[in-house]
Amino acid sequence: MTPAEHQALTSSKLSHPARSLYLLYLRHQARADLTQPLDYPELGRALAVQGEGEYRYRVTPAALTALLDELQRAGLLTLMERPHPQHYHGARFRLTLKNLQGLTPLPARQFAMYPEWRPDEQLDGLARLCGLLDSRFDETELGEFIAYWLGRPEVFENQHQWMLRFVRQLKNRRALRRAPDFESHTGYQQQAAPATTETGPSQRAREMMEEARRLSDEHQESHDEKDT
């Protein structure tokens, strides 16, 4: 699974049946990034949940059409052929995000945050998928992010997940900067915020990183004492 697929599939706006349809059937049955002509009865059997003597969950043709519409809105499917205008029986789709250029499969290795961590070259593409068009950052923003998570050594993520956290922090900061500051208004005209010229971590970021390292060392010493 690519990071782009993961991002789309973990959206809170996507229903669980739509995720199941994509992961357990459409992606599994696709050749390269194209589905075979869809067979509604087969899709219904694939998604049905059977209990003792009866079905606990069944999908109607109308529900299947709605699920495929949902996957298209999420950007996971692109319609290629549609023999019938009222439904998608016999239709073929392209799995839009399966082979998205510039994105690599999710790395499996997880690790705790460390002082030398940096985002990799995938940050810009990931930021755009999350709605952040400008992924540039300064050392203060990176330093404060690292310092915060150095103080939580029990949290393990892979590189992609750490970058997602960093993108969310950047988005939140940009949103705060765009929020109206009534103290900086003159009448109805908002004054521009003064430009910053810092090139390295701020004093606050350095203090946070030092405190995080101290807590991390104390945590490790306590763990070593228990082991002995």
N, C-alpha and C positions, 0 to 999 in steps of 0.2 A: 504494500500500500504506500502511495506517495504522501508526502506531507499535505499536499493540496486536497487529496481525498480525505485524509484524516481530519483536516480542518472542517470540511463540508459535512462529514458524517457525524461529527461530534457537536454540531450546531444544535442548540436547544429548540430551534424552529423545526427540526426534522423529526418526524414521528418514528417510533420503533419499528412498525411494520415496513416503512419505507427503507430504513437501514437494512432490515433483514432481506428485503427483496433485492437490494443492490448487492449486498455482500454474499448472501448464500445462493443466489441464483444468477443474476445478471452478470456480475463480475466473474463468477466461477465458470459460466457457460460461454463467455465471450471468446472470440478468436481475435487475438491481438486486442484492439480497442473497439471492435464492432460486435454487437450482439447478433445472435441468430434471429430469424423471424420469430416474434413472440407468439407463444401458444397459450392462450388464456386458461384453458382447462389444466394444462401442466403447471402454470404459475399458481393457480388456485390450490392444486394438490401440494405444491412445494411450501405454501404458506399456511396450510391448514394445520390445526392442532387437534388431534383426536384424543378424546378421553375414553372412558370405559363404555364402549358401545355407541358413543355419539361424539360429534365434533364440538369441541369447546370454543373453537375459533375457525371461521370460514370466511373467505374473501369473495365477494360478489364481483361480477364483471365491472360494474360501476365503481366499486372500491378499487379495483386494480387500475382502472383508468385514472382515478384520483391520485393513487400512489405514484404512478409514472409522471403525472403532472407535477407532483411535489418534488420528485427527483430532478426534473427539468428546471424547476424554479431554483433549486439548490445549486445548479450548475454542474451536476454530476452526469447528466445525459443531454445529448443533442439529437433531435429527431433527424433521421436520414431518409427513411421510406415509410409511408403511411397509406396502405391500400384503402382503409376505411376511415372516413372523416369523423365518425362518431366514437371510435375506440381505437386501441392500439394492437388489436389482434392481427398478427402478420406483419407488424411494423418492425423496423430495425433502428437501433440507436447506436450512436457513438458514445463511448465512455470518455467524456471530455477530459477528465483530470487524471486518467490512468497513466498516460505517458506525457504529462506536461513537461516541456523542455525546461531545463535549468533547475529542476528539483530532483533530489535523490531520495531513495527509500529511507524510511525512518530508521535511525540507528537503534540497535537493541541495547547497547551498553548504557547503564545509568550511573551517575556519579553525583557526589555532593559538590556544592559550589566551592571554588578555590580562588585565591587572589588573582591569578593570572588569566582567568577565563575571559574569553572574548567571543562575540558572535562571529559566525563564518560568512562566506560569500552568499549564502542563501537568505540572509536577513532581508534584503530588499524585496525579493519575490514574496517571502512570507508576510512581510509588513503590508504589501499591497493586497494580499488575500484577506488580511484582517481589516482593510479599510484605511490603512495608514500610508498615504502616498509619499510622504517625506520620511525616510527611515534614518536620516542623518542624526547623529547624537554626539555629545561632547563627553570628555573624560569624567566630568562631574556626575553626569547621569549614569554612566557605566559604573563609576566608583560607588555611588550610593546603592545601586542595585546589588553589586557584589557584596558590599558591607552588610546589607540587610540579610542576605541569604547565608553569609558566613556565620551569622549568629544562629542559624538553624541547620546544624550539621546532620540532623536526622532526615532531612529532605533529600531524596535522590531522584534526579530526572535525567533524561537523555539530552543530547545537544539541541534537538528540535524543540523539546518541551521547555528547556531553559530559554531559548530564543522567543518562544511564544510568551513566556512570562515577561521577558524584557520588552517585547512589542506592546504588551498590555500596559506596562508602566509608562512607556513613551506616549501611548495614546491618552492615558489619564493625565499626564503632565501637559500635553498639548491642549487637552480640553479645558484644564484649569487656566491656562494662559489665555484662552479665547473667552473665558467667562468675563462678564462686565465687571469692572472695578469702579464702583461709584465714587470712590475717593479720588480717582485719577481723571474724572470727567470735568470739563469746563463747559457748563451749560449742557448741551446735547452732544458735544464733540469729545470723543475719548482720546486722551493723550497716549502716544506711543510709549511702550515700556522701554527703558534705557537698554541699549545694546550691551551685552556682556562680552568681555575680552579674555575670560579665563581660558587657559589652555590645558590645565591639569585639574586634578580633583580638588574640590573646595576643602577648606579647613574642616567643615562639618563632615564631609565624606571621609577625610583622612582619620578623623577621630572615631567615626563609626566603624571603619575598617580595623583600627587598632583595638577597639573594644570587642569587635567580633572575633578577632584572632585570639584575644585573651580568653574569651568565653570558650572558644573552640579548644584551646590548649587545656583549660581546666576540665572540660568535658572529657578530653582524651586521657588526662592524668587520672581522673576518677575512674574511667573505664579500665585503665591499666592496673590500678590498685585492686579493683574487684577481681581482675583476672589472676592476680598474684595471691 
